[in-house]
Amino acid sequence: QVQLVESGGGVVQAEGSLRLSCAASERTFSSHCMGWFRQAPGKERQLVAAIGWYGDRTYYTDSVEGRFTISRDHAKNTVNLQMSSLKPEDTAVYYCAAKFVPDGGYYTLPDYDYWGQGTLVTVSS
């Protein structure tokens, strides 16, 4: 049973923009914190951004603060990651993930409950 499906990856030039989307089943969206992770070749997977269930609490890793924006649409059960001013070092496979956090907070540890299959983002210099 597929629960998280990412889309929107691709190739973009440095300083360009890209929008990633993740479609979730209602079961994996309700009362879950949603996060975007990325993994570059030879590096560990890292949390890029996270958003709480109510959408009013967000987290960004320092390297993307001010350039990336995470948002969620409850009507469509989707979470989006708008990426701007992209840099070659943003190149990675990006994963959508969900963690049950019913109090509305965000979650920054890597042990999320559900994961998507990943989508590749390549930023050329």
N, C-alpha and C positions, 0 to 999 in steps of 0.2 A: 504494500500500500504506500504509494508516493504521497508525502505530506508537504514537502517544500520543493518548489521548482523555481530556479533562478533564470533570469533572462537579461539581455542587454549588454553582455560583454562584447568585446571586439577590439579593434586596433584604432588608436587615436594618436595624434601628434601631441608632443609636449605643449602644455598650456591649453590644451583642449578640454572638452567636457564630455562626460558620459553618465548615463543614468542606468543603474541596475534596479531590477524589480524582482521581488520574490512573492510568489503566490502560495498561500498556505490553506490547508483545510481548516474549517472552523474549529475543529478539535485542537489543532496545533497553534491556533492563533489566539483563542480566548484565554485570558489570564496568563499569557506568556510574554515574557520579555523577548524581543527579537533582536538579533545581533548580526552584524556582518563581520566575518573574519576574512583574512587573506593569507595565502602562503606563497611565497616566492621560491624559486628553485634554490635548494640548499639551505633554506631557512625554516624556522619553526612557524607554525600557524599562529597568527596574532589577531587579537580583537581590534577591529578598526573603529566600530561604532556600535552602540546599543541603544534601544529605546524601550521604555517601560510600557506596560499594558495600556495606560491611559494616554500615552503619547506626550506627557508633559515633562518627563525625565529622560534626559539623553546623556550619553557618554561618547567622547571621542578620544582616540589616542592622540598624543601630542603632535605627531607628524602630519595629521590630517585636519587638525583643528583650524576652522576658518575656511577650509577648502571643500570639505565634504559636509553634506547634510542628510541626516537620516529622518525618515518620516513614515507614518503608517496610515493606512486607509481602512477603517473598520468595516465600511460598507462593502469593500472589495476583498477583504482579508489579504491585503498586500502590504509589504514593507518595501520602501524604496531607499536607494542610496544615490543621491545626486553628487557627482564628483566633478569638481572644477579645478582649473589651474593644475592639471595633471602633470606629474613628473615621471621620468623613466623609472624611478625607484618605486612607483606605485604599481608597476607591472607585477602581476601575481594572478593566481586563481582565487577568486572571491567566492566565499561560501555564505549562504544564509543559514541561520540557526535559530532555534527556539528553546527557551528555558522557562519552566513553570515558575512564575514569580507573581502570585496573585495580589500582592500588596501594591503593585504598580511600579515598583522600583526597577532599576536596570541591574544587570548581572555581568561581572567582568571576568569571572573565572572561565576556563576553557571547557568545563564539563556540561555543555549544553545538552538538552534531551534529544533534539531532532536536528538533522542536518540535510541540506540540499546537496546536489551532486557537484556544484561548483560551476563557475563561468569564468573564462579566461579574459583578463584585461591586459592588453599590451600597449604600453605608451612608448612611442618612438621619439628619439631625440632629433 
